[in-house]
Amino acid sequence: GNTDRLTDAYIKGLVERGHSVTKVYLGNMRIEGCRGCGVCQRLAHQCAVRDGMEDIYPLFAACDTVVMASPLYFWTITAKLKSFIDRLYAISVDDKYPQKDSVLLMTAGDDNDTTFEQPIRYFRLLNQALGWNEVGLYCAGGCTGCEKLARQIDKVHLENAYKMGLEL
């Protein structure tokens, strides 16, 4: 949908700038939420849950920048993205996480001043808590997507995301 198109525009800029990109689409993956069982902290940082995160952990370890993209669902990121974030606990050592740069890309139908307030606040809190460095944030409001498969994102958003990718 619109978030995928926004992400692809950003990736296009990254690739043109010479960055290597691996795109992971969480929507098609089975990723459970963290169970809070603590097994990962007792057993060499291996999560007890066996699902799509097993494929993501090595990609995460190898990357220097994490780009999170999400449509706005009930004033925040999707449950799948939240589950991915929660499951990063498995790799923490003494509540410390690998240093990463981070980017948030979002889309929403609304285009009000407060539309993205909550997810931006969460993203910044996440960066602070994990010790990550925010290097990009783009929120595209005014996107449509509920009417008979019609996805509509303003070309200005796609161009801005592309330019942002060029600047990283």
Secondary structure as UniProt FT lines:
FT   HELIX           2..16
FT   TURN            17..18
FT   HELIX           26..28
FT   HELIX           39..42
FT   TURN            43..45
FT   HELIX           53..62
FT   STRAND          65..71
FT   TURN            74..75
FT   HELIX           79..87
FT   HELIX           88..91
FT   TURN            94..95
FT   STRAND          101..107
FT   TURN            113..116
FT   HELIX           117..130
FT   STRAND          133..140
FT   STRAND          144..147
FT   TURN            148..149
FT   STRAND          150..152
FT   HELIX           155..167
//
